[in-house]
Amino acid sequence: MINFLFQVPTNESGSFDFKGLVSPKLGVLYRASTALTIYGNISHGFSPLSLEETLLPNGQINTNLNPETGWNFEVGTRGYAAKNRLQYTVAVYRLAIKNLLVARRTSQDEFIGVNAGKTHNDGLEAEINYTFTNSKDLQLSAFGSYALHLYKFKDFIDDNSDFSGNDLTGVPQDVLNLGLDFSSKVGMYGNINFQHVGKMPITDSNSLFSESYSVSNIKIGYQNTLAPKLRLNAFLGVNNIFNTAYASQILINATGFGNSAPRYFYPGNPLNYYSGLALNYSF
């Protein structure tokens, strides 16, 4: 079976809004079998500027800004295997953006918006879920996702600096998430997850990159109904199990003021613990 979709937005009365032709969408879906679907789509869209983005530090409107526009091209597949225990999706895409809006820091607490010409955001996204058991006594499943980001400035000249061909600032090269969830009839539940974040450029010139890092977390708990209207939930968790030193936030294109060095990195929490106890009563 092959399905085609051409979509144009409608207005409140239900008639076609021809202004929506600036953001059409064409999609094709091929159902190879009951367990496998292949699809592709092409779409165009734009992002209007907000008032905050157009304001200059002196309160005037920045009339040099243009709204972001872009084309998205995507092909992918999703399906089931292993008697429907395994679910997966895989997609590759290109998002071609024109007039990408980026922030330029002009003083310690002041920023202005700048259009960055053109970017090509090529990527791959994959997700998998596997159910080991789903009985009344025990539910156990695993999940994983991976994203690869090959994002580039296609055309970006800022003042006298040409950043064309550089990696897009503030985007990690890849992100991996893995996890395991369980719950049981007796009330025990828990999960463990692992995240890896690849290095990312933190200056438009690509002169400085953040380091990649990996963080693992675990949580276990117990929940049960103590009475017809009273429910208990107790849990304990550990974040950053291996006490990894990493930057949880990045300030791109940071500038130092008052002879101080630029502060690009804001550290994440070290090894830390948390617990909770909740009693819920329904009237």
C-alpha positions in Angstrom: 0.0 0.0 0.0 1.3 3.5 -0.9 -0.2 6.6 0.6 0.4 10.2 -0.6 -0.2 13.3 1.5 -0.2 16.9 0.3 -1.0 19.3 3.1 -1.9 23.0 3.0 -3.1 24.7 6.2 -6.8 25.9 6.4 -8.1 28.9 8.2 -10.8 29.0 11.0 -13.6 28.7 8.5 -12.2 25.5 7.1 -11.3 27.0 3.7 -7.8 26.9 2.3 -5.4 29.5 3.6 -3.3 30.3 0.5 -0.7 32.0 2.7 0.0 28.5 3.9 1.5 27.7 0.6 4.8 29.0 2.1 4.7 25.9 4.4 3.3 23.0 2.3 4.1 19.3 3.1 4.3 16.4 0.7 4.5 12.9 2.2 4.7 9.3 0.8 4.2 6.2 2.9 4.8 2.6 1.7 3.5 -0.3 3.8 5.8 -3.1 2.8 4.1 -5.5 5.3 2.2 -5.4 8.5 5.6 -5.1 10.3 7.4 -2.7 8.0 6.7 0.8 6.9 8.9 3.1 4.7 8.1 6.8 4.4 9.5 10.0 3.0 8.4 13.6 3.2 9.3 17.1 2.0 8.1 20.2 3.8 8.8 23.9 3.8 8.3 26.2 6.8 9.3 29.5 8.4 9.8 30.9 11.9 8.5 34.4 12.4 10.6 36.7 14.5 9.4 37.5 18.1 9.4 41.0 19.4 12.1 40.1 21.9 14.4 38.9 19.2 14.1 42.1 17.2 14.8 44.5 20.0 18.2 46.2 20.2 19.8 47.0 23.6 18.6 50.7 23.1 15.0 49.6 22.7 14.9 50.2 18.9 13.7 47.6 16.4 16.4 45.7 14.5 15.2 46.1 10.9 18.1 44.1 9.4 16.7 40.7 10.6 14.8 38.3 8.4 12.6 35.3 9.5 14.1 31.9 9.3 12.9 29.7 6.4 13.8 26.2 5.6 13.2 23.0 3.6 13.1 19.6 5.3 13.8 16.4 3.4 13.4 13.1 5.3 13.2 9.4 4.6 12.9 6.7 7.2 11.5 3.3 8.2 9.7 1.9 11.3 8.6 -1.5 12.1 8.3 -4.5 14.4 10.3 -7.7 14.9 10.7 -10.7 17.3 7.0 -11.2 17.6 6.4 -7.5 18.2 8.8 -7.4 21.2 11.2 -5.2 19.2 10.1 -1.8 17.8 12.4 0.4 15.8 12.5 3.6 13.8 15.4 4.9 11.6 15.4 8.2 9.7 17.8 10.4 7.8 17.1 14.0 7.0 18.4 17.3 5.7 17.1 20.6 7.1 18.3 23.4 4.8 17.8 26.7 6.7 18.1 30.2 5.3 18.6 33.2 7.6 19.2 31.1 10.7 18.9 33.4 13.8 21.9 33.4 16.1 22.8 35.6 19.1 25.8 38.0 19.1 27.0 39.2 22.5 27.7 43.0 22.5 28.3 43.5 26.2 28.2 41.6 29.5 24.4 41.4 29.6 23.4 42.5 26.1 22.8 40.4 23.0 21.5 41.2 19.5 20.1 38.8 16.9 22.0 38.1 13.7 21.0 36.2 10.6 23.6 33.5 9.8 23.0 33.0 6.1 22.4 29.4 5.2 23.0 26.1 7.1 22.7 22.5 6.1 21.6 20.3 9.0 22.2 16.7 8.0 21.4 14.0 10.5 20.4 10.5 11.4 18.0 9.5 14.2 17.4 5.9 15.4 15.3 4.5 18.2 14.7 1.0 19.5 12.5 -0.5 22.2 12.6 -4.1 23.3 10.2 -5.8 25.7 11.8 -8.8 27.5 8.7 -9.7 29.4 5.3 -8.1 30.0 3.5 -10.4 32.3 1.3 -9.7 35.3 4.2 -10.4 37.7 7.0 -8.5 35.9 7.4 -5.9 33.1 11.0 -5.5 31.8 12.0 -3.5 28.8 15.0 -1.7 27.3 15.3 1.3 25.1 17.9 3.1 23.1 18.2 6.1 20.9 20.9 7.7 18.8 21.2 11.0 17.0 24.0 12.0 14.6 24.3 15.7 13.8 26.3 16.8 10.8 25.3 20.4 11.0 27.2 23.0 8.9 27.2 26.7 8.2 26.7 26.7 4.5 27.0 30.4 4.1 27.8 32.6 7.1 29.8 35.8 7.0 29.7 37.9 10.2 31.4 41.3 9.7 34.8 40.4 8.3 34.8 36.8 9.5 33.8 34.0 7.1 32.5 30.9 9.0 31.2 29.1 5.9 31.8 25.4 6.1 32.2 25.3 9.9 30.3 23.1 12.2 27.1 24.7 13.6 27.8 26.2 17.0 26.3 24.7 20.1 25.2 21.4 18.6 26.8 18.1 19.8 28.1 15.8 17.1 26.1 12.9 18.5 23.8 11.9 21.4 23.3 8.3 22.7 20.7 7.3 25.3 20.3 3.8 26.7 18.1 2.6 29.4 16.3 -0.3 31.2 12.9 -0.1 33.0 11.2 -2.6 35.2 8.2 -2.9 37.4 6.7 -5.8 39.3 3.4 -7.0 40.7 4.7 -6.7 44.3 5.3 -3.0 43.8 9.0 -2.7 43.1 10.0 -0.6 40.1 13.1 1.1 38.8 15.2 2.3 35.9 18.8 2.8 34.9 19.9 5.1 32.1 23.1 6.1 30.3 23.6 9.2 28.2 26.6 10.0 26.0 26.9 13.5 24.5 29.5 14.2 21.9 31.8 17.2 21.6 30.4 20.4 20.3 31.8 23.6 18.8 31.3 26.6 21.2 32.6 29.3 18.9 31.5 30.1 15.3 35.2 29.9 14.3 35.3 26.3 15.6 38.5 27.3 17.5 37.1 25.7 20.7 35.1 22.6 21.3 33.6 21.2 24.5 34.6 17.6 25.5 32.3 14.7 25.1 31.0 13.1 28.3 28.9 10.2 29.6 26.5 10.2 32.6 24.7 7.3 34.2 21.7 7.5 36.6 19.7 4.9 38.6 16.4 4.9 40.5 14.6 2.2 42.4 11.3 2.5 44.3 8.3 0.8 45.8 4.7 1.7 45.4 1.6 -0.1 46.6 -2.0 0.5 47.8 -2.1 0.5 51.6 -5.9 1.0 51.7 -8.7 1.5 49.2 -8.0 5.2 49.0 -4.4 5.4 50.3 -1.3 4.8 48.1 2.4 4.7 49.0 5.3 5.6 46.8 8.9 5.5 48.2 12.0 5.8 46.0 15.8 6.3 46.0 18.0 7.6 43.2 21.6 8.2 42.3 22.6 10.6 39.6 26.0 10.7 37.9 27.0 7.4 39.4 30.6 7.5 38.2 31.1 11.2 39.3 31.8 12.4 35.8 33.1 16.0 35.5 31.1 17.6 32.6 29.6 20.8 31.5 25.8 20.7 31.7 25.4 24.1 30.1 27.5 25.8 27.4 27.5 29.5 26.6 28.5 29.8 23.0 30.6 32.6 21.7 31.2 33.9 25.2 33.2 37.1 25.7 35.2 38.1 28.7 34.7 41.5 30.3 36.9 43.4 32.7 40.1 41.5 31.9 38.3 38.2 32.8 38.5 35.1 30.7 35.3 34.1 28.8 33.1 31.7 30.8 32.0 29.0 28.3 31.3 26.2 30.7 28.8 25.7 33.5 29.5 22.5 35.4 27.0 19.7 35.9 26.3 18.2 39.3 28.7 15.6 40.6 27.6 12.3 42.2 24.4 13.0 44.0 21.6 11.2 45.8 17.9 11.8 46.3 15.0 10.1 47.9 11.3 10.6 48.4 8.2 9.3 50.2 4.7 10.1 49.0 1.3 9.2 50.5 -1.6 9.9 48.3 -5.2 9.8 49.6 -8.2 10.0 47.3 -11.4 11.4 48.7 
